[in-house]
């Protein structure tokens, strides 16, 4: 059995945004990095990481030093107004090595806590099972 990820781990995942779901999609558009925000009873809760520097009030910028340490592109940010959750291993997780391994990196604990503190209390949830 593939072990569950930890809070702060970065995975490659096909994230479904709320605007895509509202438009009738049931799959995300592309594989992107996501951060594990919680793991409960075999379910994994993930936050999207922007990859093109999209900035909005619902995006927490990732400092360059943190992005470098986590293996992310500089200028990225974490979306804090929505999340996906699914039963691990899920259909939309992508391996990052041939072993396979699913953890592509890890946010440092201090920044992970900052993200979780900034996560909006009314963040929209999308169940991906």
Protein Blocks (a to p, Z undefined) as FASTA:
>chain_A
ZZdddehiacddddddfklmmnopabdfbdcddddfbdcehiacdddddfkopacfkbcc
ddfklmmmnopaehiacdfkbccddddebjkbccfbfkbccbfbdcdfklmmmmmmmpcf
klccddfZZ
